[in-house]
């Protein structure tokens, strides 16, 4: 919860500074871009033999990069990850997607994003449990220009994975029908 409070406080400070930064550095999008950031996320899982449990908090991270076909659209790839440590084991969920970033107004930093690709689940117990399936990501964010080609970017994402069967290393099935989701709030840096 402390991470979430820090991110919300940072987002509040950024919203106060945004008008001054926007006036000094107008929104420009062209060529190659890359962004990365950290945040806090709440995860939930279900499977055929288990019901939906309580949500679990953890650290999130993202990396995104691509090109700019127009001032309103970015195309690229993204990795969204979530991690939680408990009892000496680390549980991770990640999506790797081909993604679009749509800016409804070219002069604004507001964007909507969506991506489709692969989702992964792992727990590093002994033996380890893992699985890979399909996944998608949807979100919203805002580029706050702090330099000619640099933005601070607060984001909110929903990351979903239809992983399917989880297997135990060394053979065997741990669970079937595994589905996972993460609601993520983060703050990143984007270079345009």
N, C-alpha and C positions, 0 to 999 in steps of 0.2 A: 504494500500500500504506500510505503514511503516513496518508492520510485514513481508511482502514479501521481502523488502530490507534487513532486518535483517537476514532472513533465507538465502538469496543469499550471503550475506557477510560471514556468518558462514560457508556456503558450500565452499566458496572460500578459507577461512583460513584452512578448513579441507583438501582441496585438496593439499595444500602446505605441511601440516604436514603428509599426508598419507604415502609417501615413507619411512620416518623415522620410523613411527609406524609399517608399514608392515614388515620392516626389523627386528624390535625388537620382534614383536608378530606375528608369522605366523597364517594363517587362520586355525582354527580347528572347526569342527562342529560335535558334538556327544551328545546324550542324550537329556534331556529337555532343552528348550530355552524359553525366554520370552523377549518381547520388547514393548516399549511405546514411544510416542512422540507427539509433537505439530507442527502446521504449519499454513499455509494460504491457503484458497481454494476459487475458484470462482465457483458459482453455477448457474444453469439455470433450469427452469421448463417449461413444456408444458402440455396442457390438451385438451380435445375435444372441449371445448368452449373458449379456450384462446390460443393465438399464443405464440411463443417463445419470451420472453421478454429479456431485457438486463441482463447480468450476474451480480451477486451480490457477493461481497467479504465477507468472514467471517473467523472465527477461526476454525481450524481443529484439531482433535486429533485421535490417533490410539492406539490400544492395540492388541498385537498378542502373541500367545504362542502355543507350540506343542512339537513334538518329531522329531528325526533325523534318518530316516531309512538308509541314506547313506551320504557321504561327499558332494554330489551334490544336495541333495533334503531334504527339511524340509516340514513336514506336520503338519497342525494345524488349528487353528481358528483365526479369526481377527474381530475386531470391528473398523470401520472407521466412524467418526462423523464430522459433519459440523454444525456451529451455527452462527446465525446473529441476532443482536438485533436492532429493529427500532421502534420508536414510543411507547415504553413501552411493546412491544410484542417480544418474542423470537421465532424465526423460527429455527427448527432443522431438519436435514436429517442424517440418519445413515444406515449403512449396517452391518449385521452380517453374516459372510461367513465361510465356510469350505475352506481353502486356501492351495495352494502349493507354495513353494519358491524354484526356480530352479537356481542353480549356474552352468553356463556352464563350467567353469574351477574351479576345486576343490580348487586350491591354490589362487584364486582371491576372492575378496569380492563382485564382481558384481553379482546381482541376478535379476531374472524376477519373478513376482508373479501374480497369478490369483486365484480368489475365486468365489464361487457361493453360494447364500443363500437368505437372506431376506433383504428387504429395508423398511425403516420407514420414515414417514413425520409427523411433528407436528408443530402447532403454538399455543402458550399458550394464545390466546385471550379469551374473554368471550362472547359467548361460544367458546370452543377450537375446532380446526380442526385437524383431524388426519386420517392416513391411513397406511396400511401395505401391501406389495406385494413382488414380487421376485426382486432380485438384483444381480449384479456381480461387482467385483473389478478387475482391471488390473493395474500393475505398474512395476516400476524398482527402484532399490536401490543399495547401496553399503555399505558394512560393513567395517568401518575403525577401525582396532584393536588399542585400546588404553590401553589394559591390556590383560592378559592371556585369560580371558573369557569375556571380555567386548568390545563392539564396539560402536562407534558413527555411526549412520545410516541415511544418507540423503536419502529421498525417493521422488518419483513423482508417483501419483496415479490417475487413472480415476475411479470414483465410480458412478455406474448407478443404478437407481431403476425404475422398472415398477410397480408403486404402485397401479394403477387402480383407484378405487373410493375413494374419500376423504369424510369423514362424519363429521357432526357437532355434538358435544356432545349434548345429549338430543334428537337426532333424526334428520334425514334429510341428504341429499346429498349436499356437497359443490361443488364438481367437479367430472367429470368422465374422464377416460383415462389419469390419472396423470402420467407423466414421469419426472424424475429428474436426474441431473448429476452434479458431482463436479469434477473439476480438482484441485488437491491438491499437494502442495509442503511442505514437512515437514522435521524435524530433530528429530531423536529418539536415544534411547539407547537400545542396545540389549545385553542380558546376555545369553551366550552359555553354 
